[in-house]
Amino acid sequence: MTAGRSKKKCGFCTEQVAYIDYKNIRLLRRFMSQYGRIVPRYYSGICLKHQKRLANAIKLAREMALLPYVR
């Protein structure tokens, strides 16, 4: 058992988000490191389904030149 730690809940699941918009740059930047890399699940606390959707949204925003590839 872990000592007093509770498991993180997926923020997208609790808010029942159906679609992660690639144009919402403020949301996408929260899940990127300072060097422009996508933050892994164990840091962000997002479930696998939303992590994959978030990664696709970040990659699409990079392709559309809304986000940089590197900083």
C-alpha positions as CSV (number, residue, x, y, z in Angstrom):
1,M,0.0,0.0,0.0
2,T,1.1,3.5,-0.6
3,A,1.5,5.8,2.4
4,G,-1.2,8.3,2.2
5,R,-1.1,8.8,-1.6
6,S,-4.3,8.8,-3.6
7,K,-4.3,7.9,-7.3
8,K,-4.7,10.9,-9.6
9,K,-8.0,11.1,-11.4
10,C,-8.1,11.9,-15.1
11,G,-9.2,15.5,-15.5
12,F,-10.7,14.9,-18.9
13,C,-12.8,12.0,-17.6
14,T,-14.1,13.9,-14.6
15,E,-15.1,16.9,-16.8
16,Q,-16.5,14.4,-19.4
17,V,-14.5,16.0,-22.3
18,A,-15.4,14.3,-25.6
19,Y,-13.0,16.1,-27.9
20,I,-9.6,17.7,-27.3
21,D,-9.4,20.7,-29.6
22,Y,-6.0,21.2,-31.3
23,K,-6.7,25.0,-31.5
24,N,-6.9,25.3,-27.7
25,I,-3.2,26.2,-27.2
26,R,-3.5,27.1,-23.6
27,L,-4.8,23.6,-22.7
28,L,-2.2,21.8,-24.8
29,R,0.7,23.8,-23.3
30,R,-0.2,22.5,-19.9
31,F,0.7,19.0,-21.1
32,M,4.1,20.0,-22.6
33,S,7.4,20.3,-20.9
34,Q,9.4,23.5,-21.1
35,Y,11.4,22.0,-24.0
36,G,8.3,21.3,-26.0
37,R,8.0,17.6,-25.3
38,I,4.7,15.9,-24.5
39,V,4.5,15.1,-20.8
40,P,4.0,11.3,-20.0
41,R,1.0,9.9,-18.3
42,Y,2.6,9.3,-14.9
43,Y,3.3,13.0,-14.6
44,S,0.0,14.4,-16.0
45,G,-2.3,11.8,-14.4
46,I,-4.4,11.4,-17.6
47,C,-5.9,8.1,-18.6
48,L,-4.6,6.2,-21.7
49,K,-7.5,7.1,-23.9
50,H,-7.2,10.9,-23.3
51,Q,-3.3,10.8,-23.4
52,K,-3.5,9.4,-26.9
53,R,-6.1,12.0,-28.0
54,L,-4.0,14.7,-26.4
55,A,-0.8,13.6,-28.1
56,N,-2.7,13.6,-31.5
57,A,-4.0,17.1,-30.8
58,I,-0.5,18.4,-29.9
59,K,1.0,16.8,-33.1
60,L,-1.8,18.3,-35.2
61,A,-1.2,21.7,-33.6
62,R,2.5,21.4,-34.4
63,E,1.7,20.5,-38.0
64,M,-0.5,23.6,-38.3
65,A,2.3,25.8,-36.8
66,L,0.3,26.7,-33.7
67,L,2.9,25.0,-31.4
68,P,6.6,24.7,-31.9
69,Y,8.3,21.3,-32.3
70,V,11.2,22.4,-30.0
71,R,11.8,25.4,-27.8
